[in-house]
Amino acid sequence: MLFERQVFLVAGLSRSGVSAAQYLVSKGAQVYLYDDVDDENVRAAQAELTGLGCIFIPKGELEEKSDRCDILVLSPGIPVDHPLPVSFRRAGKRIIGEAELGALALTTPCIAVTGTNGKTTTVTMLEGIFKAAEKKAISCGNVGRPLTSCLLELGTDGVAIAEISSFQLETLYSLRPHVAIVLNVTEDHLNRHYTVENYIYLKSRILKNSAESEYAVLNYDDPVCRTFAEKTKAKVVWFSTVSHVAGGYLADGYFCFQGERVCAESELSVEGNHNRMNALAAMCAAKLFGISNGAIAAGLKSFRGVRHRLQNIGQLGGVTFIDDSKATNVDSAVQAIASVKGESVLLLGGKDKGYSYEPLFDAIKNSGVVHAVIYGENAFRILSAALKRGYTSVTLCRPFDMAVRVAYLTAKRGQNVLLSPASASFDAFKSYEERGERFYEMLGLLRRESGQTDVDTPGENGGREDAEAFE
């Protein structure tokens, strides 16, 4: 890629788009910018980047100006069937993502993590393990920082621990991770990818460049992940919570790797089978990088969860509020329901992603969920699924704030209000983070109304961040 002789159009001025534009400018490229959203964040990014020499294209001039551009750098938030990438494809021009720019320039080993659920948890666990081993490693990609913003800091002796979403995989071609982890593949993002088969194919692309010298860490308990072993040249290392596999597994209360006890399960400070699965995947990758058992144990012990994933944010009137806004699909919500102790009033709903909600209510009927409050754009679809499965302990309440109130009034002392929506947030919020923060704000409002002002702060991962994690 000859930066000084090619013209780039960066479409989408969220976190990754800003980083891509900054990187391209640093390489001497001519950069045009476009975003069809006009809000405060986009205007701030536009001002910053035009100050660096980028040229912003108004919507009415997009067709004319985009003809001057050779390469489209597409935000993961913009579908590949959007008119802009379609026009570039018809013209035979190149379409890449910010992660592809980073992959082309990366000079350090990479651990790439994908899967429907658990990516952020696994990446965070790995970063803690490498930190405990006093190794330079940076979490990046779909969590933390964009890959292009980490290149200088990584240098030639760091490790990039990259969370990779299916949206990023649409425009990522050159990444060759030393260790590629696929945690699980369940139905998700069908509103974007149309079919389960296409979604599975995109997830498998993380392995497409792997050679015999690299590793594929795959979930033996997931039937789709098992098929990926046939699609890669990399050495396959399995992990499982139920079988003694060639790789990572549980035995007699220990996390084990290739027949060796690495650390006790009790070292893991978070509960749930899904967290044990993520820890096994992280352990396998760490062992393949030569990390000591002591550092792995220390890293897992230091892990306290990720924001908006089964985060206890406080109590009111004997009712515990649990923020699981990160559960943006059915499988993730099912895992949350199985992990939460005691009885819960469940908050469900948001923007529809095209899959069936019936399996969710199959799980709810055999869980501690005593009532579901359904809200959001897809409320009637979820209600229909509940009735088809014979689950009638539901309240339909479209606005989010009112749904939180109703859930609290429905819950009894000793029960939970569990926000685990099984849906994307984009009907009413910019991200699942914003939805989770609003849940926290509603707890504060309810406390003030009840005369209690001592609102708990979220856990140590609390505080709003300018994130771009794709749901």
Summary of the structure (lengths in Angstrom):
residues: 471
radius of gyration: 22.5
end to end distance: 30.7
largest distance: 66.6
contacts: 1707
relative contact order: 0.09
helix: 39%
strand: 21%
